[in-house]
């Protein structure tokens, strides 16, 4: 290998690290905004940016307040979507079905006879 090849590989590696870091920061910011209620999980699933293409659906759902792994699994199972499925690999039908169900699930529900 010559020096030019080594420099090119080092440059590519550095660019990949920068891109991965940007994706991590974008995902962390998204999770914070979902938790704060600034962005809905339904909107994230319907209108996602490239940084979230490889993000599992469960990560988006569990970012919401009062959503844990169990609630996420119970929500996704009837829809036929596994929690490890990525946002980018969802079909349009799955994306719309998830968003519609989330819009209904995000509203406060009456539990145990209390409002």
N, CA and C of each residue as an Amber inpcrd file, in Angstrom:
protein
   345
   0.8420000  -1.1890000   0.0000000   0.0000000   0.0000000   0.0000000
   0.8820000   1.2450000   0.0000000   0.4300000   2.2080000  -0.7380000
   1.1960000   3.4480000  -0.7380000   0.5910000   4.4320000   0.2640000
   1.2800000   5.5240000   0.4800000   0.8490000   6.5130000   1.4690000
  -0.4870000   7.1580000   1.1140000  -0.7580000   7.3250000  -0.1700000
  -2.0190000   7.9340000  -0.6030000  -3.2160000   7.0940000  -0.2100000
  -3.0820000   5.7810000  -0.3060000  -4.1740000   4.8780000   0.0730000
  -4.4220000   4.9250000   1.5710000  -3.3510000   4.9480000   2.3370000
  -3.4850000   4.9970000   3.7920000  -4.1480000   6.3060000   4.2140000
  -3.7570000   7.4100000   3.5920000  -4.3730000   8.7020000   3.9130000
  -5.8610000   8.7080000   3.5600000  -6.1990000   8.1100000   2.4220000
  -7.5990000   8.0700000   1.9990000  -8.4180000   7.2250000   2.9720000
  -7.8640000   6.1010000   3.4130000  -8.5750000   5.2490000   4.3690000
  -8.7680000   5.9620000   5.7010000  -7.7560000   6.6550000   6.1540000
  -7.8570000   7.3940000   7.4100000  -8.9050000   8.4950000   7.2900000
  -8.9460000   9.1630000   6.1490000  -9.9290000  10.2230000   5.9190000
 -11.3490000   9.6540000   5.9080000 -11.5340000   8.5070000   5.2420000
 -12.8510000   7.8750000   5.2030000 -13.2900000   7.4530000   6.6060000
 -12.3630000   6.9140000   7.3670000 -12.6630000   6.4870000   8.7310000
 -13.0950000   7.6830000   9.5790000 -12.3840000   8.7830000   9.4290000
 -12.7020000   9.9940000  10.1720000 -14.0770000  10.5370000   9.7810000
 -14.3860000  10.5310000   8.4930000 -15.6850000  11.0030000   8.0240000
 -16.8130000  10.1150000   8.5420000 -16.5660000   8.8040000   8.5910000
 -17.5680000   7.8740000   9.1130000 -17.8140000   8.1300000  10.6010000
 -16.7620000   8.4090000  11.3520000 -16.9080000   8.7120000  12.7770000
 -17.6870000  10.0050000  12.9990000 -17.4170000  10.9980000  12.1800000
 -18.1240000  12.2780000  12.2900000 -19.6130000  12.0770000  11.9910000
 -19.8950000  11.2990000  10.9450000 -21.2930000  11.0410000  10.5740000
 -22.0090000  10.2470000  11.6700000 -21.3600000   9.2310000  12.2170000
 -21.9570000   8.4260000  13.2860000 -22.2260000   9.2840000  14.5210000
 -21.3240000  10.1790000  14.8230000 -21.5090000  11.0710000  15.9640000
 -22.7040000  12.0020000  15.7390000 -22.8470000  12.5010000  14.5220000
 -23.9810000  13.3740000  14.1990000 -25.3000000  12.6110000  14.3420000
 -25.3150000  11.3550000  13.9150000 -26.5180000  10.5350000  14.0450000
 -26.8470000  10.3120000  15.5160000 -25.8480000   9.9930000  16.3330000
 -26.0790000   9.7870000  17.7690000 -26.6480000  11.0380000  18.4300000
 -26.0940000  12.1860000  18.0830000 -26.5820000  13.4420000  18.6670000
 -28.0160000  13.7390000  18.2170000 -28.3210000  13.4990000  16.9520000
 -29.6670000  13.7460000  16.4360000 -30.6820000  12.8300000  17.1170000
 -30.3120000  11.5670000  17.3020000 -31.2170000  10.6210000  17.9590000
 -31.4380000  10.9840000  19.4250000 -30.3920000  11.3820000  20.1040000
 -30.5250000  11.7800000  21.5080000 -31.4300000  13.0030000  21.6280000
 -31.2580000  13.9560000  20.7360000 -32.0970000  15.1560000  20.7370000
 -33.5560000  14.7900000  20.4480000 -33.7790000  13.8840000  19.5020000
 -35.1360000  13.4410000  19.1880000 -35.7810000  12.7900000  20.4060000
 -35.0540000  11.9150000  21.0700000 -35.5980000  11.2450000  22.2620000
 -35.9630000  12.2530000  23.3440000 -35.1180000  13.2590000  23.5310000
 -35.4260000  14.3100000  24.5170000 -36.6920000  15.0730000  24.1270000
 -36.8070000  15.4070000  22.8520000 -37.9660000  16.1780000  22.3910000
 -39.2550000  15.3680000  22.4830000 -39.1680000  14.0610000  22.2340000
 -40.3450000  13.2000000  22.3840000 -40.7380000  13.1300000  23.8550000
 -39.7540000  12.9350000  24.7290000 -40.0240000  12.8480000  26.1680000
 -40.6320000  14.1450000  26.7030000 -40.1880000  15.2820000  26.1760000
 -40.7100000  16.5800000  26.6150000 -42.0680000  16.9050000  25.9970000
 -42.4830000  16.1400000  24.9900000 -43.7620000  16.3790000  24.3340000
 -43.7060000  17.3930000  23.2150000 -42.4990000  17.8050000  22.8250000
 -42.3480000  18.7730000  21.7300000 -42.6260000  18.1330000  20.3670000
 -42.3250000  16.8500000  20.2500000 -42.5150000  16.1060000  19.0040000
 -43.2580000  14.8270000  19.3560000 -44.2120000  14.4450000  18.5210000
 -44.9370000  13.1980000  18.7940000 -44.2170000  12.0280000  18.1380000
 -44.3830000  10.8630000  18.7280000 -43.7940000   9.6520000  18.1560000
 -44.4280000   9.3540000  16.7990000 -45.7220000   9.6400000  16.6700000
 -46.4200000   9.4090000  15.4010000 -45.8170000  10.2570000  14.2820000
 -45.5480000  11.5180000  14.5680000 -44.9500000  12.3980000  13.5590000
 -43.5480000  11.9280000  13.1940000 -42.8140000  11.4290000  14.1780000
 -41.4640000  10.9340000  13.9210000 -41.5030000   9.7390000  12.9900000
 -42.4600000   8.8440000  13.2020000 -42.5590000   7.6510000  12.3640000
 -43.0240000   8.0140000  10.9580000 -43.9440000   8.9510000  10.8520000
 -44.4450000   9.3450000   9.5300000 -43.4370000  10.1830000   8.7430000
 -42.8460000  11.1500000   9.3980000 -41.9670000  12.1130000   8.7210000
 -40.5900000  12.0900000   9.3610000 -39.7930000  11.1040000   9.0270000
 -38.4880000  10.9510000   9.6660000 -37.3670000  11.4880000   8.7860000
 -36.2970000  11.8840000   9.4380000 -35.1000000  12.3470000   8.7410000
 -34.1750000  11.1620000   8.5170000 -33.1680000  11.3370000   7.7100000
 -32.2620000  10.2340000   7.3680000 -31.5380000   9.6920000   8.5910000
 -31.3280000  10.5200000   9.6080000 -30.6230000  10.0670000  10.8060000
 -31.3940000   8.9870000  11.5600000 -32.7080000   8.9190000  11.3300000
 -33.5440000   7.9920000  12.0750000 -33.9210000   6.7530000  11.2720000
 -33.4260000   6.6360000  10.0520000 -33.7460000   5.4910000   9.1900000
 -33.4280000   4.1600000   9.8570000 -32.2830000   4.0490000  10.5150000
 -31.8610000   2.7690000  11.0960000 -32.1890000   2.6720000  12.5870000
 -33.0210000   3.5650000  13.0680000 -33.4190000   3.5730000  14.4810000
 -34.5850000   2.6030000  14.6860000 -34.4930000   1.7050000  15.6670000
 -35.6060000   0.7830000  15.9240000 -36.8620000   1.5250000  16.3790000
 -38.0050000   0.9970000  15.9750000 -39.2930000   1.5920000  16.3400000
 -39.4300000   1.6420000  17.8610000 -38.9500000   0.6280000  18.5390000
 -39.0560000   0.5780000  20.0040000 -38.3450000   1.7550000  20.6600000
 -37.2390000   2.2090000  20.0960000 -36.5320000   3.3530000  20.6640000
 -37.3950000   4.6120000  20.6340000 -38.1480000   4.7750000  19.5550000
 -39.0300000   5.9390000  19.4460000 -40.1750000   5.8210000  20.4510000
 -40.7790000   4.6390000  20.5130000 -41.9260000   4.4590000  21.4030000
 -41.5360000   4.5760000  22.8700000 -40.4230000   3.9840000  23.2590000
 -40.0260000   4.0180000  24.6710000 -39.4610000   5.3790000  25.0780000
 -39.2790000   6.2620000  24.1220000 -38.8590000   7.6260000  24.4600000
 -40.0070000   8.4330000  25.0410000 -41.2350000   7.9730000  24.7910000
 -42.4090000   8.6670000  25.3280000 -42.5190000   8.4090000  26.8190000
 -43.0900000   9.3520000  27.5000000 -43.3070000   9.1740000  28.9360000
 -44.2880000   8.0310000  29.1690000 -44.0060000   7.2450000  30.1870000
 -44.8420000   6.1150000  30.6040000 -44.8850000   4.9830000  29.5850000
 -43.9070000   4.9270000  28.7020000 -43.8130000   3.8330000  27.7440000
 -42.5500000   3.0410000  28.0390000 -42.7350000   1.7930000  28.4330000
 -41.6080000   0.9050000  28.6640000 -41.5950000  -0.1980000  27.6170000
 -40.7210000  -1.1560000  27.8210000 -40.6000000  -2.2600000  26.8700000
 -41.8920000  -3.0620000  26.7650000 -42.5390000  -3.2870000  27.8980000
 -43.7520000  -4.0970000  27.9080000 -44.8920000  -3.4130000  27.1460000
 -45.1060000  -2.1480000  27.4120000 -46.1660000  -1.4130000  26.7210000
 -45.8650000  -1.3380000  25.2230000 -44.6150000  -1.1480000  24.8990000
 -44.1880000  -1.0870000  23.5010000 -44.5060000  -2.4040000  22.7920000
 -44.1420000  -3.5160000  23.4190000 -44.3810000  -4.8350000  22.8300000
 -45.8730000  -5.0900000  22.6710000 -46.6640000  -4.7400000  23.6870000
 -48.1150000  -4.9260000  23.6120000 -48.7460000  -4.0670000  22.5210000
 -48.1690000  -2.9210000  22.2930000 -48.6730000  -2.0170000  21.2630000
 -48.3360000  -2.5290000  19.8600000 -47.1230000  -3.0300000  19.6780000
 -46.6580000  -3.4250000  18.3530000 -47.1420000  -4.8030000  17.9040000
 -47.3470000  -5.7260000  18.8370000 -47.7050000  -7.0960000  18.4750000
 -48.9700000  -7.1870000  17.6260000 -50.0850000  -6.5440000  17.9950000
 -51.2820000  -6.6370000  17.1480000 -51.0840000  -6.0440000  15.7460000
 -50.1400000  -5.1490000  15.6210000 -49.8790000  -4.5240000  14.3230000
 -48.9350000  -5.3590000  13.4660000 -48.3680000  -6.4090000  14.0540000
 -47.4580000  -7.2780000  13.3050000 -46.0950000  -6.6540000  13.0610000
 -45.6810000  -5.7630000  13.9440000 -44.3870000  -5.0930000  13.8110000
 -43.5200000  -5.4930000  15.0050000 -42.3300000  -5.9720000  14.7270000
 -41.4050000  -6.3420000  15.7970000 -40.7000000  -5.0840000  16.2970000
 -40.3720000  -5.0580000  17.5980000 -39.7820000  -3.8450000  18.1740000
 -38.4000000  -3.5220000  17.6250000 -37.7150000  -4.4900000  17.0300000
 -36.3930000  -4.2100000  16.4660000 -36.4670000  -3.7170000  15.0190000
 -37.6540000  -3.6880000  14.4520000 -37.8010000  -3.1980000  13.0730000
 -37.4090000  -1.7230000  13.0180000 -36.6500000  -1.3770000  12.0120000
 -36.1900000   0.0060000  11.9170000 -37.2380000   0.8910000  11.2460000
 -37.1830000   2.1660000  11.5490000 -38.1400000   3.1160000  10.9910000
 -38.0440000   3.1400000   9.4630000 -36.8350000   3.0810000   8.9480000
 -36.6460000   3.1320000   7.5030000 -37.1500000   1.9130000   6.7690000
 -37.2670000   0.7710000   7.4540000 -37.7180000  -0.4550000   6.7820000
 -39.2250000  -0.6710000   6.9010000 -39.9290000   0.2380000   7.5720000
 -41.3840000   0.1310000   7.6590000 -42.0100000   0.4250000   6.3010000
 -43.0460000  -0.3390000   5.9660000 -43.7790000  -0.0390000   4.7400000
 -44.6830000   1.1620000   5.0080000 -45.2010000   1.7390000   3.9730000
 -46.0970000   2.8880000   4.1220000 -47.3270000   2.4990000   4.9320000
 -47.8650000   1.3010000   4.6670000 -49.0320000   0.8260000   5.4010000
 -48.7230000   0.6980000   6.8890000 -47.5630000   0.1170000   7.2240000
 -47.1720000  -0.0230000   8.6230000 -46.9720000   1.3370000   9.2760000
 -46.3630000   2.2460000   8.5410000 -46.0900000   3.5830000   9.0590000
 -47.4040000   4.3070000   9.3970000 -48.3630000   4.2350000   8.4870000
 -49.6480000   4.9030000   8.6920000 -50.4240000   4.2320000   9.8270000
 -50.4070000   2.9020000   9.8760000 -51.1140000   2.1750000  10.9350000
 -50.5270000   2.5130000  12.3140000 -49.1980000   2.5440000  12.4060000
 -48.5460000   2.9000000  13.6760000 -48.9180000   4.3070000  14.1070000
 -48.8560000   5.2390000  13.1690000 -49.1650000   6.6360000  13.5000000
 -50.6200000   6.7880000  13.9320000 -51.5300000   6.0800000  13.2560000
 -52.9490000   6.1680000  13.6130000 -53.1850000   5.5920000  15.0040000
 -52.5750000   4.4530000  15.3000000 -52.7290000   3.8480000  16.6200000
 -52.1010000   4.7340000  17.6970000 -50.9550000   5.3100000  17.3920000
 -50.2890000   6.1850000  18.3580000 -51.1240000   7.4200000  18.6580000
 -51.7600000   7.9600000  17.6540000 -52.5910000   9.1450000  17.8710000
 -53.7050000   8.8350000  18.8540000 -54.2320000   7.6330000  18.7950000
 -55.2550000   7.2210000  19.7550000 -54.6660000   6.8600000  21.0970000
 -53.4770000   6.2690000  21.1090000 -52.8450000   5.8100000  22.3510000
 -52.2480000   6.9620000  23.1470000 -51.9270000   8.0800000  22.4980000
 -51.2990000   9.1950000  23.1980000 -52.2950000   9.9870000  24.0270000
 -53.5850000   9.8550000  23.7000000 -54.5910000  10.5630000  24.4780000
 -54.7270000   9.9000000  25.8410000 -54.9820000  10.6800000  26.8710000
 -55.1740000  10.0840000  28.1980000 -56.3790000   9.1530000  28.1920000
 -56.2400000   7.9990000  28.8130000 -57.3420000   7.0440000  28.8760000
 -57.8320000   6.9200000  30.3000000 -59.0820000   6.5410000  30.4280000
 -59.6510000   6.3560000  31.7510000 -59.2630000   4.9580000  32.2280000
 -58.6850000   4.8890000  33.4270000 -58.2630000   3.6130000  33.9690000
 -58.8860000   3.4000000  35.3370000 -59.3020000   2.1740000  35.5540000
 -59.7640000   1.7590000  36.8760000 -60.8490000   2.6720000  37.4310000
 -61.7350000   3.1550000  36.5740000 -62.8460000   3.9570000  37.0220000
 -62.5140000   5.3860000  37.3930000 -61.2410000   5.7900000  37.2040000
 -60.8430000   7.1740000  37.5040000 -60.6620000   7.9470000  36.2070000
 -61.0080000   9.2330000  36.2000000 -60.8270000  10.0330000  34.9790000
 -59.3750000  10.3010000  34.6790000
